[in-house]
């Protein structure tokens, strides 16, 4: 059992959970918010994570949500925290709180087909139903606020000036500023009462596992952004990150996802109307979040430029297709 030079804490953590010498450690692909390691002991597999963004108290809250979902009778798995020898499921380290969860079998989904998107939509609906009973105080955040409010970006105009000085084109920077202003106006104007509850908060395809033989959803991962939000934000995030909106046959793919979701819980009129507005807010929030990480030295300028390009593309797409998207959402994918 060996650890990289900058990860001397690993042997201590493995001992805290009672893993014997000889446990296989494989470092997973580095993510934005966690250091992740795959552990193997005989035929048993586990995932060890060290959070780079959550406090121990926040991870405890995440584990309460996971325990709730573990008893909800879902047809797929969610991470199951494993208690250390001390009985705790979270152990603090100098580089962040550490946890161990049981490994969930599955592969990343191929969402190019309508059947896969419909299964993904149904899983999103089932998760929403299961999370209805999660107490709001167990949420790790509140995602209903102004999407332009970001701790690392106190003023969008100031970020735009810094991006321009760093070499981002004047046209791109102007577009970011203009769309941010539009989103703020639309957000403040509102759009009717939207159902609110604790949501996953990051229901991207990268957080989904499927059975490699059947394609059925086998697991949903990464609940570190679970918090109080509008339920339709789950639909928005899934569509935004699935790639369904970026193809020539986007209507067929989007309809498939919406049919799956509606088989559990159809969107109401206010949610369907809000979907395009929330998609644009997500694109702006994604660009600002990456911009904030760049300001803090945690992201490259090219990453910010990529998010701005995505924002520009999303804006153009919604201007051309927003009305049809609302219609599909209203009809539950059957329009």
C-alpha positions as CSV (number, residue, x, y, z in Angstrom):
1,X,0.0,0.0,0.0
2,X,1.7,3.2,-1.2
3,X,0.5,6.8,-1.5
4,X,1.7,9.7,-3.6
5,X,4.1,12.0,-1.9
6,X,1.5,14.7,-1.3
7,X,-1.1,12.2,0.0
8,X,0.6,11.0,3.2
9,X,-2.8,11.1,4.9
10,X,-4.1,8.1,3.0
11,X,-2.5,5.3,5.2
12,X,-4.0,7.0,8.3
13,X,-7.4,7.2,6.7
14,X,-7.3,3.6,5.6
15,X,-6.4,2.5,9.1
16,X,-9.2,4.6,10.5
17,X,-11.7,2.6,8.5
18,X,-10.0,-0.6,9.3
19,X,-8.7,-1.4,5.8
20,X,-5.7,-3.9,6.1
21,X,-2.3,-3.5,4.5
22,X,-2.4,-4.6,0.9
23,X,-5.6,-2.7,0.1
24,X,-5.4,-1.6,-3.5
25,X,-5.6,2.2,-4.0
26,X,-6.2,3.7,-7.4
27,X,-6.5,7.5,-7.7
28,X,-9.6,8.4,-9.8
29,X,-9.6,11.2,-12.3
30,X,-9.2,14.4,-10.4
31,X,-12.5,16.3,-10.1
32,X,-13.1,20.0,-9.4
33,X,-14.4,19.5,-5.8
34,X,-12.9,16.3,-4.5
35,X,-9.9,14.0,-4.4
36,X,-11.3,10.5,-5.1
37,X,-9.7,7.1,-4.7
38,X,-10.9,3.6,-5.6
39,X,-10.2,1.0,-2.9
40,X,-10.3,-2.7,-3.3
41,X,-10.1,-5.3,-0.6
42,X,-10.4,-8.8,-1.9
43,X,-13.8,-8.8,-3.7
44,X,-15.1,-5.6,-2.0
45,X,-14.8,-2.2,-3.5
46,X,-15.1,1.2,-1.9
47,X,-14.7,4.9,-2.9
48,X,-12.7,7.2,-0.6
49,X,-13.3,10.9,-1.1
50,X,-11.6,14.0,0.4
51,X,-13.8,17.1,-0.2
52,X,-12.1,20.3,-1.3
53,X,-15.2,22.4,-0.9
54,X,-17.4,21.2,2.0
55,X,-16.9,21.4,5.7
56,X,-17.3,18.3,7.9
57,X,-20.7,19.6,9.1
58,X,-21.8,19.9,5.4
59,X,-20.7,16.4,4.7
60,X,-22.6,15.2,7.7
61,X,-25.7,16.9,6.2
62,X,-25.1,15.2,2.9
63,X,-24.9,11.8,4.7
64,X,-28.2,12.4,6.4
65,X,-29.8,12.9,2.9
66,X,-28.1,9.8,1.6
67,X,-29.4,7.7,4.6
68,X,-32.9,9.0,3.9
69,X,-32.6,8.0,0.2
70,X,-31.1,4.7,1.1
71,X,-34.4,3.8,2.8
72,X,-36.7,5.3,0.1
73,X,-37.0,2.1,-2.0
74,X,-35.4,3.6,-5.1
75,X,-34.8,1.2,-8.0
76,X,-31.2,2.5,-8.2
77,X,-28.5,3.1,-5.7
78,X,-27.1,6.2,-4.1
79,X,-23.8,6.4,-2.2
80,X,-23.9,4.6,1.1
81,X,-21.5,6.1,3.7
82,X,-19.4,3.5,5.6
83,X,-18.7,4.2,9.3
84,X,-15.1,4.3,10.4
85,X,-14.0,2.3,13.4
86,X,-14.9,5.3,15.5
87,X,-18.5,5.1,14.3
88,X,-18.1,8.4,12.4
89,X,-18.8,8.5,8.6
90,X,-16.7,11.7,8.3
91,X,-13.1,12.2,9.4
92,X,-11.4,15.6,9.1
93,X,-7.9,15.9,7.6
94,X,-5.7,18.8,6.9
95,X,-6.8,18.8,3.3
96,X,-10.6,18.4,3.9
97,X,-13.2,16.0,5.3
98,X,-12.8,12.4,4.2
99,X,-15.5,9.8,3.6
100,X,-15.8,6.2,2.4
101,X,-18.8,4.9,0.5
102,X,-19.5,1.5,-1.0
103,X,-18.8,1.3,-4.7
104,X,-21.8,1.3,-7.0
105,X,-21.4,-0.8,-10.2
106,X,-22.2,0.8,-13.5
107,X,-20.9,2.8,-16.4
108,X,-21.5,6.4,-17.6
109,X,-24.6,6.6,-19.8
110,X,-24.7,7.0,-23.5
111,X,-27.4,9.6,-23.9
112,X,-27.5,9.8,-27.6
113,X,-30.5,7.5,-27.8
114,X,-34.1,8.3,-26.8
115,X,-34.5,5.2,-24.7
116,X,-31.6,6.2,-22.5
117,X,-32.8,9.7,-22.1
118,X,-36.3,8.5,-21.2
119,X,-34.8,6.2,-18.5
120,X,-32.7,9.2,-17.2
121,X,-35.8,11.3,-17.1
122,X,-37.7,8.7,-15.1
123,X,-34.8,8.3,-12.6
124,X,-34.8,12.1,-12.2
125,X,-38.5,12.0,-11.4
126,X,-38.1,9.2,-9.0
127,X,-35.3,11.0,-7.2
128,X,-37.5,14.1,-6.9
129,X,-40.3,12.1,-5.3
130,X,-38.0,10.4,-2.9
131,X,-36.5,13.7,-1.8
132,X,-39.9,15.3,-1.0
133,X,-39.6,14.3,2.6
134,X,-36.0,15.5,3.2
135,X,-36.2,18.2,5.8
136,X,-35.2,21.6,4.3
137,X,-32.7,22.2,7.1
138,X,-30.7,19.2,5.9
139,X,-30.0,21.0,2.6
140,X,-26.4,22.1,2.0
141,X,-27.5,25.3,0.3
142,X,-30.4,27.3,-1.2
143,X,-30.4,27.4,-5.0
144,X,-33.4,29.7,-5.3
145,X,-31.4,32.9,-5.0
146,X,-30.2,35.3,-7.7
147,X,-27.8,33.3,-10.0
148,X,-25.5,36.3,-10.3
149,X,-24.7,36.2,-6.6
150,X,-21.4,34.4,-6.3
151,X,-19.0,34.7,-3.4
152,X,-15.9,35.0,-5.6
153,X,-17.6,37.4,-8.1
154,X,-19.0,40.3,-6.1
155,X,-19.6,42.4,-9.2
156,X,-20.1,41.0,-12.8
157,X,-18.8,44.2,-14.3
158,X,-15.6,43.9,-12.4
159,X,-15.1,40.3,-13.6
160,X,-15.8,41.3,-17.2
161,X,-13.1,44.0,-17.0
162,X,-10.6,41.5,-15.6
163,X,-11.5,39.0,-18.3
164,X,-11.0,41.6,-21.0
165,X,-7.7,42.6,-19.6
166,X,-6.6,39.0,-19.5
167,X,-7.3,38.6,-23.2
168,X,-10.9,37.4,-23.6
169,X,-12.4,39.2,-26.7
170,X,-14.4,42.3,-26.2
171,X,-17.4,40.7,-28.0
172,X,-17.4,37.7,-25.6
173,X,-17.1,39.8,-22.5
174,X,-19.8,42.2,-23.7
175,X,-22.1,39.2,-24.3
176,X,-21.5,37.8,-20.8
177,X,-22.3,41.2,-19.3
178,X,-25.5,41.6,-21.4
179,X,-26.8,38.1,-20.8
180,X,-26.1,38.5,-17.0
181,X,-28.2,41.7,-17.0
182,X,-31.0,39.9,-18.8
183,X,-30.9,37.0,-16.4
184,X,-31.0,39.3,-13.4
185,X,-34.1,41.2,-14.8
186,X,-35.9,37.9,-15.5
187,X,-35.0,36.4,-12.2
188,X,-36.3,39.5,-10.3
189,X,-39.5,39.5,-12.3
190,X,-40.1,35.9,-11.3
191,X,-42.6,33.6,-13.1
192,X,-45.1,32.2,-10.8
193,X,-44.9,30.0,-7.7
194,X,-42.6,27.0,-8.4
195,X,-42.6,23.8,-6.3
196,X,-39.7,23.8,-3.8
197,X,-37.9,21.1,-1.9
198,X,-34.5,19.7,-1.3
199,X,-33.0,18.7,-4.7
200,X,-29.9,17.0,-6.0
201,X,-28.5,20.3,-7.3
202,X,-26.2,18.9,-10.0
203,X,-28.1,16.2,-11.9
204,X,-25.7,15.9,-14.8
205,X,-25.0,12.8,-16.9
206,X,-21.6,12.6,-15.2
207,X,-23.3,11.9,-12.0
208,X,-25.3,9.0,-13.4
209,X,-24.4,5.3,-13.7
210,X,-26.2,2.7,-15.8
211,X,-26.1,-1.1,-16.1
212,X,-23.7,-1.8,-19.0
213,X,-25.9,-4.6,-20.3
214,X,-29.5,-3.3,-19.9
215,X,-28.9,0.5,-19.9
216,X,-31.1,0.9,-16.8
217,X,-30.0,3.5,-14.3
218,X,-28.0,1.8,-11.5
219,X,-26.9,4.8,-9.5
220,X,-26.9,8.5,-8.9
221,X,-23.8,10.1,-7.4
222,X,-22.4,13.3,-5.9
223,X,-25.0,14.9,-3.6
224,X,-22.6,17.6,-2.4
225,X,-24.8,20.3,-3.9
226,X,-28.1,18.9,-2.5
227,X,-30.1,21.9,-1.2
228,X,-33.4,23.7,-1.2
229,X,-34.3,24.6,-4.8
230,X,-37.1,24.6,-7.4
231,X,-37.8,21.1,-8.4
232,X,-37.8,22.0,-12.1
233,X,-34.1,23.0,-11.6
234,X,-33.4,19.2,-11.7
235,X,-35.0,19.0,-15.1
236,X,-33.1,22.0,-16.3
237,X,-29.7,20.7,-15.1
238,X,-30.3,17.3,-16.6
239,X,-31.2,18.8,-20.0
240,X,-28.4,21.4,-19.9
241,X,-25.7,18.8,-19.3
242,X,-27.1,15.8,-21.2
243,X,-26.4,17.1,-24.7
244,X,-30.0,16.6,-25.7
245,X,-30.4,20.3,-26.6
246,X,-27.3,20.4,-28.8
247,X,-28.4,18.1,-31.7
248,X,-30.4,18.6,-34.8
249,X,-33.1,16.2,-33.3
250,X,-33.2,18.0,-30.0
251,X,-37.0,17.9,-29.9
252,X,-37.1,14.1,-30.1
253,X,-34.4,13.7,-27.4
254,X,-35.8,16.4,-25.1
255,X,-39.3,14.9,-25.5
256,X,-37.9,11.5,-24.5
257,X,-36.4,12.8,-21.3
258,X,-39.6,14.8,-20.5
259,X,-41.7,11.7,-21.0
260,X,-39.6,9.7,-18.6
261,X,-39.8,12.5,-16.0
262,X,-43.6,13.0,-16.5
263,X,-44.2,9.3,-16.0
264,X,-43.5,10.0,-12.3
265,X,-44.5,13.7,-12.0
266,X,-45.5,16.0,-14.9
267,X,-44.3,19.6,-14.8
268,X,-47.0,22.1,-13.9
269,X,-47.6,25.2,-16.1
270,X,-45.4,27.5,-14.0
271,X,-42.5,25.0,-14.2
272,X,-42.8,24.6,-17.9
273,X,-42.9,28.3,-18.4
274,X,-39.8,28.8,-16.2
275,X,-37.6,26.1,-17.9
276,X,-36.0,28.4,-20.6
277,X,-35.3,31.1,-18.0
278,X,-33.7,28.6,-15.7
279,X,-31.6,27.2,-18.5
280,X,-30.2,30.6,-19.2
281,X,-29.6,31.3,-15.5
282,X,-27.7,28.0,-15.3
283,X,-25.5,28.9,-18.2
284,X,-24.7,32.3,-16.7
285,X,-24.1,30.8,-13.3
286,X,-21.7,28.2,-14.8
287,X,-19.7,31.0,-16.5
288,X,-19.5,33.1,-13.3
289,X,-18.6,30.1,-11.1
290,X,-15.7,29.3,-13.4
291,X,-14.8,32.9,-13.5
292,X,-14.7,33.0,-9.7
293,X,-12.4,30.0,-9.7
294,X,-10.1,31.7,-12.2
295,X,-10.0,34.8,-9.9
296,X,-8.9,32.5,-7.0
297,X,-6.3,30.8,-9.1
298,X,-8.1,27.5,-9.3
299,X,-9.0,27.5,-13.0
300,X,-7.4,28.4,-16.3
301,X,-8.6,31.3,-18.4
302,X,-9.4,28.9,-21.2
303,X,-12.0,27.2,-18.9
304,X,-13.7,30.5,-18.4
305,X,-13.7,31.1,-22.2
306,X,-15.3,27.7,-22.7
307,X,-18.1,28.5,-20.3
308,X,-18.7,31.9,-22.0
309,X,-18.9,30.1,-25.4
310,X,-21.4,27.7,-23.9
311,X,-23.4,30.7,-22.6
312,X,-23.4,32.4,-26.0
313,X,-24.6,29.2,-27.7
314,X,-27.3,28.6,-25.1
315,X,-28.6,32.2,-25.5
316,X,-28.8,31.8,-29.3
317,X,-30.5,28.4,-29.0
318,X,-33.1,29.7,-26.5
319,X,-33.9,32.7,-28.7
320,X,-34.6,30.3,-31.5
321,X,-36.2,27.4,-29.7
322,X,-37.4,28.6,-26.3
323,X,-41.1,28.6,-27.3
324,X,-41.0,25.1,-28.5
325,X,-39.2,24.0,-25.4
326,X,-42.0,25.4,-23.2
327,X,-44.5,23.6,-25.4
328,X,-42.8,20.3,-25.0
329,X,-42.4,20.7,-21.3
330,X,-46.1,21.6,-20.9
331,X,-47.1,18.5,-22.9
332,X,-44.8,16.2,-20.9
333,X,-42.8,15.3,-24.0
334,X,-45.9,14.3,-25.9
335,X,-46.2,17.5,-28.0
